[in-house]
Amino acid sequence: MRGVKIIAGILGVLGVSGIAQRVSVQTPVQEPAKGKRIVIAASTVLDGKGKVLRDARIVVEGEKIAAVETKADAKAAPADYDLRGLTVLPGWIDAHAHITWNFGKDGKNAGMAGTSLEDAYQSASNAWVTLMAGFTTIQSPGAANDIPLRDAIAKGKLAGPRILTAVEPLFGQGEKTGTPEEIRAFVRKQKQAGADVIKIFASQSIRQGGGMTLSQEQLKAACDEAKKQGLCTLVHAYKDAVRAATLAGCTEIEHGTLATDDDLKLMAEKGTYLDPQAGLVIENYLLHKEQYLGTPGYTAEGFAAMEKILPMNHELVQHAAKTPGLKVVFGTDAVAGAHGRNDGGDGVRQFVGGGSARNGGPDRDNCSRFAGRHHRAGWRSVEGHYGGAARGVRDEGRRGLQECFAQGDSGLCGRAAVGQRADYTYVVTFT
């Protein structure tokens, strides 16, 4: 418990957050003028690799970091943004957030397929509060109306995180899903429609038991074709579907509840990522039960199932933390009611370095923090202050989730280093 109190205290004083304006948060359509130079001065910089830089100057040219200076130079030009007294860190990444999922005018769950003006305004608001929570990149897997929001943010018309979308997911329906060749054609269609990743439902909802909905051959076709198209695959999977997706060469398992220890070991061997969410999405459903109950897919029986499964989500994280070599990414499955609370809300969870954690191994350079729900679910306490090593969890900095995000150069985020995108969050500190 002592570790939890220490983390909560640290995060409590860092709780007022904002984004350094004009330091590019969105991916612009056109590269900014190469001569455009911005200098940020900060007392403390977390570099995303586990190190803490003191009295640093970050030089940005265009949208990339040109230099990180830690030695004072009397002849240096004044900073454009003086953030001394603040802590600057790379923008955070949420591997799973449904940014266009909203509540309707009646306050009830309206899903993420809305196309009205009201839906558009609400989705823009979701993007804004997510950005203000410190997240500069998210995967939204996915809905067709992600695309106009993604593109508006990329063009600088709206403020929000960089969005990677799956456009239209592949819903497993057994044989009705199609032949392997038809599934390959579906994947190519999503690529042509502008998909950044491919989302695959290989299981039913956990509210319906989580049974497998695709065959091994169908999964192999989907993930293999996505790889040929240069796209990562995110697979909604429970129970047996976790192993099947891993064997099919898919990139990332979403949820993973009821996976066995052998399944987790196989994922580690194959380099498959796990995005467990540690129960946040279920906690959000329970918190907003009256707003979801009675809407499509949300029944009293389904809520009873979620209450039963929640401790199993936490148990999965405990087992994942003990699996050597398993790569775990930070994702929330944020739906209506959770946008802007991607950091865990009242049970704060922070993932410094914007990406992945790999359990075990000798490297103690980097640090991931899981407080609040992740800690209760089984992540170990943190040793020391920022830049220390979390027992059982190691951040991999540039690697990790950024491997999956490497569409062109959009994977260049999550570190305060030369050549990386200048995505920054700053937090107010009190001494």
DAJO-V633512 format. One line per field, one symbol per residue. phi: phi as a letter, one per 30 degrees, with the letter a starting at -180 (. if undefined). psi: psi as a letter, one per 20 degrees, with the letter a starting at -180 (. if undefined). burial: 1 if it has 9 or more other ideal C-beta (glycine too) atoms within 8 Angstrom, else 0. A space follows every 50 residues. Layout:
# DAJO-V633512
phi=???
psi=???
burial=???
This chain:
# DAJO-V633512
phi=.edddddddddddcddbacddideccdddcdeedddbbcccbdbbcdicj cccchcbcccbiccdcabcccdbdcdddddbccdjcccbeedbcdabcdc dbcdddicecibcdbddddddddddedddddddjccbbcccaadddddde dddddidbdldeccbcibdccdbidddkdeddddddddddeddjdcbccb ccbddddcjiddbbdddddddddddedddicdbccdbbhdddddddddid dbcciieiddddddddedddiddcbdihiedddddddceddcejdejbcd dddddddddeddeddedddddcceidcccdbbhdbejcdicddjidcdbb bdjiacbbdiiddcdcbccbchdddddkdddcdicejdcddibbdchddi ddedddcicdddbjbcbejdddcbcbbdcbc
psi=hhhghgghgghgijiorrpoqiophqoqgqpqphippppppqhpppiiji qppqlqpppppcjqphqopippohiqqqqhonkpirppqqqrpoinpnhj prqahjirpjbjjqjrhgggghhhgggghggiijoipqpnnrqhjhghgg hhghijhqprqpppqieoqoopkchihrrhhhghhgghghghijqhrppp oiqrqhijikqpiqrhgggggghgggghjkqqpoooprchhggghghikq gpppejqjqrhhghgggghikpqpnhikjghghgghhkghhhpirpinrh hhhhhghhhghhghhghghhhjopipppqoqhlpapiipikhjichnppp npilcqqpqariokhrpqpoacghghiiqrrppbapiapppippqjdhbc hhghjmocjiimrjqnqpiqqmoqqqqpqp.
burial=00110111011001001011001111010001000001111111111111 01100111111111100110000001001010100111111111111111 11110001111101000111011111111111111111111110111011 01111001011111111111010000100101110111011010111111 11110111010111000111111111101011111111101111111101 11111111100011111101011111111111111101101110100110 01101100110111111111101011111111111111111111001111 11111111100000011111111110111111000111110111111101 1111111001111111100111111111100
